Structure formats: C-alpha cells, structure tokens
Amino acid sequence: MRAFPLNRDSIDLLVTAACITTTAHRSDAVAADIVITADALGQLLWDENHSSVSFATGEHITAPRYDWQPVAEIIPTADGEQLLQIERTRLLFEEVSCHHDGWDYSTAGAVMEALRAEISTRLAGRSLVSSSDNLGVLEYDGLSRAAEMWDRTIGFRYPLEAGTAA
C-alpha cells in the first residue's frame, strides 16, 4: 500500500483532462466559470489524496490551497501519448488516494472513473500488452513510457521513431 501526496502538476494534469472531457470546455462556456469549476475539482482531488495519506500514516495532513494551472499542451484535446500520461497519472492518483473510508463512494472516485471511461474510449484502438511492472496485468501499449509522477519539466514522452532520430 502506497499513500503519498501527489504533486500539484499531476493534479493540474488530471483536472485539465477532466475539464476537456466534459462540457466545461465548450466554446460558449464562460472562462471564469471553468476556472472556478477547475479550482474546486482540483481542491477536491487534492483533499481526497491528503485524506488517504492521513488515514494511511495516522497523521492529519491538510492539502494546500489549490489554484488550477491548466496544462496547455492537452487543450483542446490530448493526443495518444498525452492520453497515456493522463492514464498513468490517473492510476497513480487512485492507488495513493483510495485508502480511507468513503473513497468507494467519493466524488473524486467518480471523477476518476469518468476519466478512465473517456481514456478507454479514446485509446480503444491501442494494443494491450503485458505490464512490465505488474505480473498478469494488461496495459495500453506505451503506458510504461509515461512518468509515474508527472510534472511540467518532464513533459510528455514520445517514442523515438527512425525518421526523428538524428
């Protein structure tokens, strides 16, 4: 069982992904309303994550105040490699945030499930391969390239192709 606070960039990635997969990103949506919604969602996710860490460690840890910083690279839509990174970050969030009572029926859990379903739809044509990290688990081909803990300095990892090698 792992439980630790996720970094702000990972929360920003999840919030941005959730926002672009809902009606919040429509062109007629008011920017201020999107930011308010994203700020609230990010705080909810971070609070849920910190509640799990608190439960696992036996110490109360309060989540910092969250202000959304959109991940511009995935707006208005994420490409395949970016979706893999979002999925890897979503899986980590669930792993380190599910240890406390209430997770199963939480809003954060429901948001992660909706994001999982959207990613699954968008990656439907991608092959599933055996996970190198988890015996007996199938994962999307290329998921292992994605960083477990995403941050802006890492960015998004793309496979090296013969045409791009110098």
Disulfide bonds with the S-S distance in Angstrom:
none
